[in-house]
Amino acid sequence: MRLLVLGGSGQLGTQLRTLALPQDVQLLAPARTVVDLGDPAAIRRLIAAEPWNVVIDAAGYTNVDRAEREERVAFAINAEAAACLAEETGKRGIPLIYISTDYVFDGRKGAPYLEKDAPSPLNAYGRSKLAGERHVSAANPRHVILRTAWLYSAYGTNFVRTILQLAQERERLPVVADQLGCPTSARDLAKACLDIALFCATKPDQENYGFYHFAGAGAATRFEFANAIIEEAAGRLCRVPELVPIPSAQQPSPASRPADSRLDCTAVQRAFGLAPRPWRLALAETIDCLFARRSVA
């Protein structure tokens, strides 16, 4: 069985590459230098090169603020490349897993979002991901569109690593307290992607294709998330900063973010038997990994 991963150097792709695989499974994650996602011909050649059992599109333009001024680039990766992947895999009957985001929602529902809720993104990143979702669902009936949220890991740039770095530099750290979401371990998401991929590969005619949400169990504000990060790392930090809750208006950014982007993950549990771990438990594991790797001084 051969699984293809696009975006192998990102947080999710890195975690996918570190997972233990069943003996008969090969996971290939070509580097950016091998396949340019901005080049449709390169994508077509890659899909045609092997009899892939499943393709996981973990690639993405994920810098939310920079996407406001580079919307064309965000759409090229998150939507146009996804469209090409969906077309090529769809022609061959290859299941495609596309990773999307809670930022396709505007955060005004006041309750966790279901897959059937109408998207209404507030920023260019969310719009590009929504466009990708629509391309994938239209071009390949064997699709699993997996929305996630507030992704973090011991690798790359993310909220956990940023908070730990700032904790070493500042005695007082203001953190937004009016954005609510579901912190998600990239390792947990990688395991979920692998389980779904293996399910789709062994049962390509199964009826569970469609939209799903997968995020850490429970919810937190950015301030609560930051506080948990500091608590988990406190004994290993050279200083423990004072965290100060502030409203979003006091920390303006180029991109607007939803105030409440919690995701309901009931459907993915029902369809694939995947029960997300409590986010605090997954966070503790990630911080242990970070310090074991000496990624944080």
Secondary structure, 3 states (H helix, E strand, C coil): CEEEEECCCCHHHHHHHHCCCCCCCEEECCCCCCCCCCCHHHHHHHHHHCCCCEEEECCCCCCCCHHHCCHHHHHHHHHHHHHHHHHHHHHHCCCEEEEEEHHHCCCCCCCCECCCCCCCCCCHHHHHHHHHHHHHHHHCCCEEEEEECCEECCCCCCHHHHHHHHHHHCCEEEEECCCEECCEEHHHHHHHHHHHHHHHHHCCCCCCCEEEECCCECCEEHHHHHHHHHHHHHHHCCCCCEEEEECHHHCCCCCCCCCECCECCHHHHHHHCCCCCEHHHHHHHHHHHHHHCCCCC
